[in-house]
Amino acid sequence: MAETTETAAPERNARKVREGLVTSNAMDKTAIVTVTERVRHKKYSKTLQRNTKLYVHDETNDLNVGDRVRVAETRPLSKLKRWRVVEVLERAR
């Protein structure tokens, strides 16, 4: 019985992972990533786009505006920063 609780805990407390575009890198060790989410309207069934700006920790300052990145949720690093860069999927041209 202890084995099932150990295997179920990581799934229940899994960290969120998002993909988005870097829209600003003006701050030191911080970038702003815009995540676009496509959702369906409850009543009208029309597809809507929702944009969310995430403050992301970029330790090496290697992100540039236009990069496509994967970010993961982490502990609070500052007042607004709760995400960190997992990988750069595509560099800006």
N, CA, C and O atoms as a GROMACS GRO file, in nm:
protein
  372
    1MET      N    1   0.082  -0.119   0.000
    1MET     CA    2   0.000   0.000   0.000
    1MET      C    3   0.086   0.125   0.000
    1MET      O    4   0.046   0.227  -0.057
    2ALA      N    5   0.201   0.121   0.061
    2ALA     CA    6   0.292   0.236   0.064
    2ALA      C    7   0.346   0.266  -0.076
    2ALA      O    8   0.376   0.381  -0.109
    3GLU      N    9   0.358   0.161  -0.158
    3GLU     CA   10   0.412   0.180  -0.293
    3GLU      C   11   0.317   0.264  -0.379
    3GLU      O   12   0.363   0.346  -0.458
    4THR      N   13   0.187   0.246  -0.364
    4THR     CA   14   0.093   0.321  -0.447
    4THR      C   15   0.092   0.469  -0.411
    4THR      O   16   0.079   0.553  -0.500
    5THR      N   17   0.107   0.504  -0.283
    5THR     CA   18   0.110   0.645  -0.245
    5THR      C   19   0.238   0.713  -0.293
    5THR      O   20   0.235   0.831  -0.328
    6GLU      N   21   0.348   0.640  -0.295
    6GLU     CA   22   0.474   0.698  -0.343
    6GLU      C   23   0.468   0.726  -0.492
    6GLU      O   24   0.521   0.828  -0.538
    7THR      N   25   0.407   0.637  -0.570
    7THR     CA   26   0.400   0.657  -0.714
    7THR      C   27   0.294   0.760  -0.751
    7THR      O   28   0.307   0.827  -0.854
    8ALA      N   29   0.189   0.776  -0.669
    8ALA     CA   30   0.083   0.870  -0.700
    8ALA      C   31   0.122   1.014  -0.665
    8ALA      O   32   0.071   1.107  -0.727
    9ALA      N   33   0.209   1.032  -0.568
    9ALA     CA   34   0.245   1.166  -0.523
    9ALA      C   35   0.310   1.252  -0.632
    9ALA      O   36   0.270   1.368  -0.646
   10PRO      N   37   0.407   1.203  -0.710
   10PRO     CA   38   0.465   1.289  -0.813
   10PRO      C   39   0.365   1.333  -0.919
   10PRO      O   40   0.374   1.445  -0.969
   11GLU      N   41   0.269   1.248  -0.955
   11GLU     CA   42   0.169   1.285  -1.054
   11GLU      C   43   0.077   1.394  -1.000
   11GLU      O   44   0.043   1.488  -1.073
   12ARG      N   45   0.037   1.384  -0.875
   12ARG     CA   46  -0.056   1.479  -0.817
   12ARG      C   47   0.011   1.616  -0.799
   12ARG      O   48  -0.054   1.719  -0.816
   13ASN      N   49   0.140   1.616  -0.764
   13ASN     CA   50   0.211   1.741  -0.738
   13ASN      C   51   0.303   1.779  -0.853
   13ASN      O   52   0.403   1.847  -0.832
   14ALA      N   53   0.269   1.736  -0.974
   14ALA     CA   54   0.355   1.763  -1.090
   14ALA      C   55   0.363   1.912  -1.117
   14ALA      O   56   0.264   1.984  -1.105
   15ARG      N   57   0.482   1.959  -1.154
   15ARG     CA   58   0.503   2.100  -1.187
   15ARG      C   59   0.446   2.129  -1.325
   15ARG      O   60   0.456   2.047  -1.416
   16LYS      N   61   0.387   2.246  -1.339
   16LYS     CA   62   0.332   2.285  -1.468
   16LYS      C   63   0.445   2.315  -1.566
   16LYS      O   64   0.549   2.369  -1.527
   17VAL      N   65   0.425   2.281  -1.691
   17VAL     CA   66   0.521   2.309  -1.797
   17VAL      C   67   0.446   2.380  -1.909
   17VAL      O   68   0.338   2.338  -1.949
   18ARG      N   69   0.503   2.490  -1.960
   18ARG     CA   70   0.440   2.569  -2.065
   18ARG      C   71   0.543   2.600  -2.174
   18ARG      O   72   0.663   2.596  -2.149
   19GLU      N   73   0.493   2.630  -2.295
   19GLU     CA   74   0.579   2.675  -2.404
   19GLU      C   75   0.533   2.813  -2.447
   19GLU      O   76   0.414   2.841  -2.452
   20GLY      N   77   0.630   2.898  -2.478
   20GLY     CA   78   0.593   3.033  -2.519
   20GLY      C   79   0.707   3.106  -2.586
   20GLY      O   80   0.815   3.050  -2.606
   21LEU      N   81   0.681   3.233  -2.621
   21LEU     CA   82   0.779   3.318  -2.688
   21LEU      C   83   0.834   3.421  -2.591
   21LEU      O   84   0.760   3.479  -2.512
   22VAL      N   85   0.964   3.445  -2.597
   22VAL     CA   86   1.027   3.548  -2.515
   22VAL      C   87   0.989   3.683  -2.575
   22VAL      O   88   1.016   3.709  -2.692
   23THR      N   89   0.927   3.769  -2.494
   23THR     CA   90   0.886   3.901  -2.542
   23THR      C   91   0.973   4.013  -2.485
   23THR      O   92   0.972   4.124  -2.538
   24SER      N   93   1.048   3.986  -2.378
   24SER     CA   94   1.136   4.087  -2.320
   24SER      C   95   1.249   4.019  -2.246
   24SER      O   96   1.230   3.919  -2.177
   25ASN      N   97   1.370   4.077  -2.260
   25ASN     CA   98   1.485   4.027  -2.184
   25ASN      C   99   1.564   4.145  -2.127
   25ASN      O  100   1.686   4.136  -2.109
   26ALA      N  101   1.497   4.254  -2.097
   26ALA     CA  102   1.563   4.377  -2.052
   26ALA      C  103   1.615   4.367  -1.909
   26ALA      O  104   1.708   4.438  -1.872
   27MET      N  105   1.557   4.278  -1.829
   27MET     CA  106   1.598   4.265  -1.690
   27MET      C  107   1.717   4.170  -1.676
   27MET      O  108   1.745   4.090  -1.765
   28ASP      N  109   1.787   4.181  -1.562
   28ASP     CA  110   1.902   4.095  -1.536
   28ASP      C  111   1.853   3.959  -1.484
   28ASP      O  112   1.783   3.953  -1.383
   29LYS      N  113   1.892   3.852  -1.553
   29LYS     CA  114   1.857   3.714  -1.516
   29LYS      C  115   1.706   3.688  -1.515
   29LYS      O  116   1.660   3.594  -1.450
   30THR      N  117   1.631   3.770  -1.585
   30THR     CA  118   1.486   3.752  -1.594
   30THR      C  119   1.440   3.782  -1.736
   30THR      O  120   1.489   3.875  -1.801
   31ALA      N  121   1.347   3.701  -1.784
   31ALA     CA  122   1.286   3.725  -1.915
   31ALA      C  123   1.135   3.714  -1.898
   31ALA      O  124   1.086   3.648  -1.807
   32ILE      N  125   1.063   3.780  -1.989
   32ILE     CA  126   0.918   3.768  -1.989
   32ILE      C  127   0.880   3.679  -2.107
   32ILE      O  128   0.918   3.706  -2.221
   33VAL      N  129   0.805   3.573  -2.078
   33VAL     CA  130   0.762   3.478  -2.180
   33VAL      C  131   0.610   3.488  -2.192
   33VAL      O  132   0.539   3.479  -2.093
   34THR      N  133   0.562   3.505  -2.314
   34THR     CA  134   0.419   3.510  -2.340
   34THR      C  135   0.372   3.373  -2.386
   34THR      O  136   0.421   3.319  -2.485
   35VAL      N  137   0.277   3.317  -2.311
   35VAL     CA  138   0.221   3.186  -2.343
   35VAL      C  139   0.082   3.207  -2.401
   35VAL      O  140  -0.003   3.270  -2.338
   36THR      N  141   0.058   3.155  -2.520
   36THR     CA  142  -0.071   3.166  -2.586
   36THR      C  143  -0.146   3.035  -2.570
   36THR      O  144  -0.097   2.929  -2.609
   37GLU      N  145  -0.265   3.044  -2.512
   37GLU     CA  146  -0.347   2.926  -2.486
   37GLU      C  147  -0.474   2.936  -2.569
   37GLU      O  148  -0.539   3.041  -2.571
   38ARG      N  149  -0.509   2.829  -2.637
   38ARG     CA  150  -0.632   2.828  -2.718
   38ARG      C  151  -0.740   2.754  -2.639
   38ARG      O  152  -0.724   2.637  -2.605
   39VAL      N  153  -0.849   2.824  -2.610
   39VAL     CA  154  -0.959   2.766  -2.534
   39VAL      C  155  -1.089   2.783  -2.611
   39VAL      O  156  -1.102   2.873  -2.694
   40ARG      N  157  -1.184   2.696  -2.583
   40ARG     CA  158  -1.314   2.703  -2.648
   40ARG      C  159  -1.413   2.774  -2.557
   40ARG      O  160  -1.422   2.744  -2.438
   41HIS      N  161  -1.486   2.869  -2.614
   41HIS     CA  162  -1.587   2.943  -2.537
   41HIS      C  163  -1.699   2.848  -2.496
   41HIS      O  164  -1.746   2.768  -2.578
   42LYS      N  165  -1.741   2.855  -2.370
   42LYS     CA  166  -1.843   2.762  -2.319
   42LYS      C  167  -1.974   2.772  -2.396
   42LYS      O  168  -2.030   2.672  -2.439
   43LYS      N  169  -2.022   2.894  -2.414
   43LYS     CA  170  -2.154   2.913  -2.472
   43LYS      C  171  -2.151   2.909  -2.625
   43LYS      O  172  -2.234   2.843  -2.687
   44TYR      N  173  -2.055   2.980  -2.685
   44TYR     CA  174  -2.056   2.997  -2.831
   44TYR      C  175  -1.964   2.901  -2.905
   44TYR      O  176  -1.965   2.899  -3.028
   45SER      N  177  -1.886   2.823  -2.833
   45SER     CA  178  -1.796   2.722  -2.891
   45SER      C  179  -1.694   2.780  -2.988
   45SER      O  180  -1.636   2.706  -3.067
   46LYS      N  181  -1.671   2.911  -2.982
   46LYS     CA  182  -1.570   2.973  -3.066
   46LYS      C  183  -1.434   2.958  -2.998
   46LYS      O  184  -1.424   2.968  -2.876
   47THR      N  185  -1.331   2.936  -3.077
   47THR     CA  186  -1.197   2.922  -3.022
   47THR      C  187  -1.140   3.060  -2.992
   47THR      O  188  -1.138   3.148  -3.079
   48LEU      N  189  -1.092   3.078  -2.869
   48LEU     CA  190  -1.035   3.205  -2.827
   48LEU      C  191  -0.888   3.185  -2.794
   48LEU      O  192  -0.844   3.075  -2.761
   49GLN      N  193  -0.811   3.293  -2.805
   49GLN     CA  194  -0.670   3.288  -2.765
   49GLN      C  195  -0.654   3.371  -2.640
   49GLN      O  196  -0.697   3.486  -2.634
   50ARG      N  197  -0.591   3.311  -2.538
   50ARG     CA  198  -0.561   3.381  -2.414
   50ARG      C  199  -0.411   3.391  -2.400
   50ARG      O  200  -0.339   3.292  -2.412
   51ASN      N  201  -0.362   3.512  -2.375
   51ASN     CA  202  -0.218   3.534  -2.356
   51ASN      C  203  -0.188   3.554  -2.209
   51ASN      O  204  -0.260   3.627  -2.140
   52THR      N  205  -0.082   3.490  -2.162
   52THR     CA  206  -0.037   3.505  -2.024
   52THR      C  207   0.111   3.540  -2.025
   52THR      O  208   0.190   3.475  -2.094
   53LYS      N  209   0.149   3.642  -1.948
   53LYS     CA  210   0.290   3.679  -1.938
   53LYS      C  211   0.349   3.615  -1.813
   53LYS      O  212   0.298   3.634  -1.702
   54LEU      N  213   0.456   3.540  -1.830
   54LEU     CA  214   0.524   3.473  -1.720
   54LEU      C  215   0.662   3.533  -1.703
   54LEU      O  216   0.734   3.553  -1.801
   55TYR      N  217   0.700   3.561  -1.578
   55TYR     CA  218   0.834   3.607  -1.548
   55TYR      C  219   0.920   3.483  -1.524
   55TYR      O  220   0.890   3.402  -1.436
   56VAL      N  221   1.027   3.469  -1.603
   56VAL     CA  222   1.105   3.346  -1.607
   56VAL      C  223   1.248   3.375  -1.564
   56VAL      O  224   1.307   3.475  -1.604
   57HIS      N  225   1.304   3.283  -1.481
   57HIS     CA  226   1.443   3.296  -1.437
   57HIS      C  227   1.536   3.246  -1.547
   57HIS      O  228   1.524   3.132  -1.593
   58ASP      N  229   1.628   3.333  -1.590
   58ASP     CA  230   1.725   3.302  -1.695
   58ASP      C  231   1.864   3.327  -1.637
   58ASP      O  232   1.918   3.437  -1.650
   59GLU      N  233   1.921   3.227  -1.573
   59GLU     CA  234   2.046   3.243  -1.498
   59GLU      C  235   2.161   3.295  -1.584
   59GLU      O  236   2.240   3.378  -1.538
   60THR      N  237   2.172   3.248  -1.707
   60THR     CA  238   2.286   3.282  -1.792
   60THR      C  239   2.261   3.401  -1.884
   60THR      O  240   2.351   3.439  -1.959
   61ASN      N  241   2.145   3.459  -1.880
   61ASN     CA  242   2.109   3.573  -1.966
   61ASN      C  243   2.130   3.542  -2.114
   61ASN      O  244   2.174   3.629  -2.189
   62ASP      N  245   2.098   3.421  -2.157
   62ASP     CA  246   2.120   3.385  -2.297
   62ASP      C  247   1.993   3.388  -2.382
   62ASP      O  248   1.999   3.358  -2.501
   63LEU      N  249   1.879   3.423  -2.323
   63LEU     CA  250   1.755   3.430  -2.400
   63LEU      C  251   1.747   3.562  -2.476
   63LEU      O  252   1.788   3.667  -2.425
   64ASN      N  253   1.694   3.555  -2.598
   64ASN     CA  254   1.673   3.675  -2.679
   64ASN      C  255   1.525   3.685  -2.716
   64ASN      O  256   1.453   3.585  -2.715
   65VAL      N  257   1.482   3.805  -2.748
   65VAL     CA  258   1.342   3.827  -2.787
   65VAL      C  259   1.314   3.746  -2.913
   65VAL      O  260   1.389   3.751  -3.010
   66GLY      N  261   1.204   3.670  -2.910
   66GLY     CA  262   1.166   3.587  -3.024
   66GLY      C  263   1.200   3.440  -3.007
   66GLY      O  264   1.155   3.357  -3.086
   67ASP      N  265   1.278   3.405  -2.906
   67ASP     CA  266   1.310   3.264  -2.881
   67ASP      C  267   1.186   3.190  -2.834
   67ASP      O  268   1.105   3.245  -2.759
   68ARG      N  269   1.171   3.065  -2.878
   68ARG     CA  270   1.063   2.980  -2.831
   68ARG      C  271   1.121   2.891  -2.723
   68ARG      O  272   1.219   2.820  -2.747
   69VAL      N  273   1.062   2.895  -2.603
   69VAL     CA  274   1.120   2.824  -2.488
   69VAL      C  275   1.015   2.740  -2.417
   69VAL      O  276   0.894   2.762  -2.428
   70ARG      N  277   1.066   2.641  -2.344
   70ARG     CA  278   0.981   2.560  -2.255
   70ARG      C  279   1.018   2.600  -2.112
   70ARG      O  280   1.135   2.601  -2.075
   71VAL      N  281   0.916   2.634  -2.032
   71VAL     CA  282   0.939   2.678  -1.895
   71VAL      C  283   0.864   2.587  -1.799
   71VAL      O  284   0.763   2.526  -1.835
   72ALA      N  285   0.916   2.577  -1.676
   72ALA     CA  286   0.854   2.493  -1.574
   72ALA      C  287   0.832   2.575  -1.448
   72ALA      O  288   0.908   2.667  -1.418
   73GLU      N  289   0.728   2.540  -1.377
   73GLU     CA  290   0.695   2.606  -1.251
   73GLU      C  291   0.803   2.573  -1.147
   73GLU      O  292   0.858   2.462  -1.146
   74THR      N  293   0.831   2.669  -1.060
   74THR     CA  294   0.929   2.648  -0.956
   74THR      C  295   0.889   2.727  -0.832
   74THR      O  296   0.786   2.794  -0.832
   75ARG      N  297   0.970   2.720  -0.729
   75ARG     CA  298   0.940   2.795  -0.607
   75ARG      C  299   0.949   2.944  -0.637
   75ARG      O  300   1.012   2.982  -0.735
   76PRO      N  301   0.887   3.030  -0.555
   76PRO     CA  302   0.898   3.174  -0.579
   76PRO      C  303   1.042   3.222  -0.569
   76PRO      O  304   1.110   3.201  -0.468
   77LEU      N  305   1.089   3.287  -0.677
   77LEU     CA  306   1.226   3.338  -0.681
   77LEU      C  307   1.229   3.488  -0.653
   77LEU      O  308   1.333   3.540  -0.612
   78SER      N  309   1.119   3.557  -0.672
   78SER     CA  310   1.106   3.699  -0.640
   78SER      C  311   0.957   3.729  -0.630
   78SER      O  312   0.875   3.637  -0.625
   79LYS      N  313   0.922   3.856  -0.628
   79LYS     CA  314   0.782   3.894  -0.613
   79LYS      C  315   0.694   3.836  -0.724
   79LYS      O  316   0.583   3.789  -0.696
   80LEU      N  317   0.742   3.839  -0.848
   80LEU     CA  318   0.662   3.792  -0.961
   80LEU      C  319   0.716   3.666  -1.029
   80LEU      O  320   0.645   3.602  -1.106
   81LYS      N  321   0.841   3.632  -1.001
   81LYS     CA  322   0.906   3.524  -1.075
   81LYS      C  323   0.880   3.388  -1.011
   81LYS      O  324   0.921   3.362  -0.898
   82ARG      N  325   0.809   3.301  -1.086
   82ARG     CA  326   0.777   3.166  -1.039
   82ARG      C  327   0.806   3.058  -1.142
   82ARG      O  328   0.761   2.945  -1.126
   83TRP      N  329   0.880   3.090  -1.247
   83TRP     CA  330   0.908   2.997  -1.355
   83TRP      C  331   1.057   2.996  -1.386
   83TRP      O  332   1.127   3.093  -1.359
   84ARG      N  333   1.105   2.885  -1.444
   84ARG     CA  334   1.244   2.876  -1.486
   84ARG      C  335   1.250   2.812  -1.625
   84ARG      O  336   1.159   2.739  -1.665
   85VAL      N  337   1.356   2.842  -1.697
   85VAL     CA  338   1.373   2.790  -1.833
   85VAL      C  339   1.417   2.644  -1.826
   85VAL      O  340   1.514   2.611  -1.758
   86VAL      N  341   1.345   2.558  -1.897
   86VAL     CA  342   1.383   2.417  -1.906
   86VAL      C  343   1.473   2.397  -2.028
   86VAL      O  344   1.579   2.336  -2.018
   87GLU      N  345   1.427   2.449  -2.144
   87GLU     CA  346   1.507   2.437  -2.265
   87GLU      C  347   1.463   2.542  -2.367
   87GLU      O  348   1.350   2.591  -2.364
   88VAL      N  349   1.555   2.573  -2.456
   88VAL     CA  350   1.524   2.663  -2.567
   88VAL      C  351   1.488   2.574  -2.685
   88VAL      O  352   1.570   2.495  -2.732
   89LEU      N  353   1.365   2.586  -2.731
   89LEU     CA  354   1.318   2.501  -2.841
   89LEU      C  355   1.363   2.552  -2.976
   89LEU      O  356   1.400   2.474  -3.065
   90GLU      N  357   1.361   2.686  -2.993
   90GLU     CA  358   1.396   2.746  -3.121
   90GLU      C  359   1.451   2.885  -3.096
   90GLU      O  360   1.392   2.964  -3.023
   91ARG      N  361   1.563   2.915  -3.157
   91ARG     CA  362   1.626   3.046  -3.144
   91ARG      C  363   1.562   3.144  -3.244
   91ARG      O  364   1.517   3.104  -3.352
   92ALA      N  365   1.559   3.272  -3.207
   92ALA     CA  366   1.506   3.375  -3.296
   92ALA      C  367   1.601   3.391  -3.415
   92ALA      O  368   1.722   3.375  -3.403
   93ARG      N  369   1.543   3.425  -3.531
   93ARG     CA  370   1.626   3.442  -3.650
   93ARG      C  371   1.671   3.584  -3.665
   93ARG      O  372   1.742   3.616  -3.760
   0.00000   0.00000   0.00000
